[in-house]
Amino acid sequence: MAGYPTPGGPASGYPAPGGPASEYSPGLTAGYSAPSGPTSGFPGPGFPPPPGTPGYATPQAAFGGSPTPPPGFPAANTPSYYPTGYPQPAPPRTHGKLIAGIVIGIVVVLLLCGGAVTAALLLFSNETSVDSDTTNANATIDGVVDYRTTRPDILTRQHVSVTPTYSVRPPVGGNHDATWQNCEGDVYANPIGDAHAVHSLEHGAVWITYRPDLPADQLESLKSKVTGREYTMLSPYPTLDQPISLQAWGYQLKVDSADDERIDQFLNKYRMTASIEPGAPCSNGTTASG
């Protein structure tokens, strides 16, 4: 083919590639030119160059438009395709990308697995908590008097301006003052009005009362169960026949000690759920005593 040396060597009369420019005779064979710049030692247009070299023909152009070299010539883009002494193309850098891809894939899998495990643990924990709360709420509490069943007649709901005479003390329901007692975890040092407290029960509060002679450590225990806990309130009640009494609308439990586990059971079961007016607030009520 015109312009090509025989496979494996330079054209007749031409020095081996890499020689100085003065040894070239561009006029003897068409297609050769004096090397210059960074392409020193390379043939001119028409000779198969390393891919991408500026000013040189592609293999298709060098082989008359055919992507396949003539018989006897090496296949394009193989090491022997480039004459001896000419730089070979750099191999593609695939290993680094492959390793980076593998590492990223492993990290993604680990993150997905970790997220799935965490979600499963949280779901199991939540289901266990819900089941436990439901069990506590539905459990029968020994000693609770259910006035909704035994005395529904005392659970009237009129607003009155004069404090009624309650047949159950502390009261568990009945007519009451138009203003409720604040019951957002309030701890009162002095007795509060029955008529205000009953209104709070109607809203869903649990009212814990105690005799003033209750030991200090037990009083602190009661305070810890109420302080800052919405729909609860605590106050002394001088005429109690037992040390501690808990009231919700229509329910009452009296116990001898603040350590009695039924106190927490009563709170869990009746706080808010015993409301006759669901959603009614405990805030913005009166904080007055007596």
Secondary structure in CASP SS format (residue, H / E / C, confidence):
PFRMAT SS
TARGET T0000
AUTHOR 0000-0000-0000
METHOD secondary structure of the structure
MODEL  1
M C 1.00
A C 1.00
G C 1.00
Y C 1.00
P C 1.00
T C 1.00
P C 1.00
G C 1.00
G C 1.00
P C 1.00
A C 1.00
S C 1.00
G C 1.00
Y C 1.00
P C 1.00
A C 1.00
P C 1.00
G C 1.00
G C 1.00
P C 1.00
A H 1.00
S H 1.00
E H 1.00
Y C 1.00
S C 1.00
P C 1.00
G C 1.00
L C 1.00
T C 1.00
A C 1.00
G C 1.00
Y C 1.00
S C 1.00
A C 1.00
P C 1.00
S C 1.00
G H 1.00
P H 1.00
T H 1.00
S C 1.00
G C 1.00
F C 1.00
P C 1.00
G C 1.00
P C 1.00
G C 1.00
F C 1.00
P C 1.00
P C 1.00
P C 1.00
P C 1.00
G C 1.00
T C 1.00
P C 1.00
G C 1.00
Y C 1.00
A C 1.00
T C 1.00
P H 1.00
Q H 1.00
A H 1.00
A H 1.00
F C 1.00
G C 1.00
G C 1.00
S C 1.00
P C 1.00
T C 1.00
P C 1.00
P C 1.00
P C 1.00
G C 1.00
F C 1.00
P C 1.00
A C 1.00
A C 1.00
N C 1.00
T C 1.00
P H 1.00
S H 1.00
Y H 1.00
Y C 1.00
P C 1.00
T C 1.00
G C 1.00
Y C 1.00
P C 1.00
Q C 1.00
P C 1.00
A C 1.00
P C 1.00
P C 1.00
R C 1.00
T C 1.00
H H 1.00
G H 1.00
K H 1.00
L H 1.00
I H 1.00
A H 1.00
G H 1.00
I H 1.00
V H 1.00
I H 1.00
G H 1.00
I H 1.00
V H 1.00
V H 1.00
V H 1.00
L H 1.00
L H 1.00
L H 1.00
C H 1.00
G H 1.00
G H 1.00
A H 1.00
V H 1.00
T H 1.00
A H 1.00
A H 1.00
L H 1.00
L H 1.00
L H 1.00
F H 1.00
S H 1.00
N H 1.00
E H 1.00
T H 1.00
S H 1.00
V H 1.00
D H 1.00
S H 1.00
D H 1.00
T H 1.00
T H 1.00
N H 1.00
A H 1.00
N H 1.00
A C 1.00
T C 1.00
I C 1.00
D C 1.00
G C 1.00
V C 1.00
V E 1.00
D E 1.00
Y H 1.00
R H 1.00
T H 1.00
T H 1.00
R C 1.00
P H 1.00
D H 1.00
I H 1.00
L C 1.00
T C 1.00
R C 1.00
Q C 1.00
H E 1.00
V C 1.00
S C 1.00
V C 1.00
T C 1.00
P C 1.00
T C 1.00
Y C 1.00
S C 1.00
V C 1.00
R C 1.00
P C 1.00
P C 1.00
V C 1.00
G C 1.00
G C 1.00
N C 1.00
H E 1.00
D C 1.00
A C 1.00
T C 1.00
W C 1.00
Q E 1.00
N C 1.00
C C 1.00
E E 1.00
G E 1.00
D E 1.00
V E 1.00
Y C 1.00
A C 1.00
N C 1.00
P C 1.00
I C 1.00
G C 1.00
D H 1.00
A H 1.00
H H 1.00
A H 1.00
V H 1.00
H H 1.00
S H 1.00
L H 1.00
E H 1.00
H H 1.00
G C 1.00
A C 1.00
V E 1.00
W E 1.00
I E 1.00
T E 1.00
Y E 1.00
R C 1.00
P C 1.00
D C 1.00
L C 1.00
P C 1.00
A H 1.00
D H 1.00
Q H 1.00
L H 1.00
E H 1.00
S H 1.00
L H 1.00
K H 1.00
S H 1.00
K H 1.00
V H 1.00
T C 1.00
G C 1.00
R C 1.00
E C 1.00
Y C 1.00
T E 1.00
M E 1.00
L E 1.00
S E 1.00
P E 1.00
Y C 1.00
P C 1.00
T C 1.00
L C 1.00
D C 1.00
Q C 1.00
P C 1.00
I E 1.00
S E 1.00
L E 1.00
Q E 1.00
A E 1.00
W C 1.00
G C 1.00
Y E 1.00
Q E 1.00
L E 1.00
K E 1.00
V E 1.00
D C 1.00
S C 1.00
A C 1.00
D C 1.00
D C 1.00
E C 1.00
R H 1.00
I H 1.00
D H 1.00
Q H 1.00
F H 1.00
L H 1.00
N H 1.00
K H 1.00
Y H 1.00
R C 1.00
M C 1.00
T C 1.00
A C 1.00
S C 1.00
I C 1.00
E C 1.00
P C 1.00
G C 1.00
A C 1.00
P C 1.00
C C 1.00
S C 1.00
N C 1.00
G C 1.00
T E 1.00
T C 1.00
A C 1.00
S C 1.00
G C 1.00
END
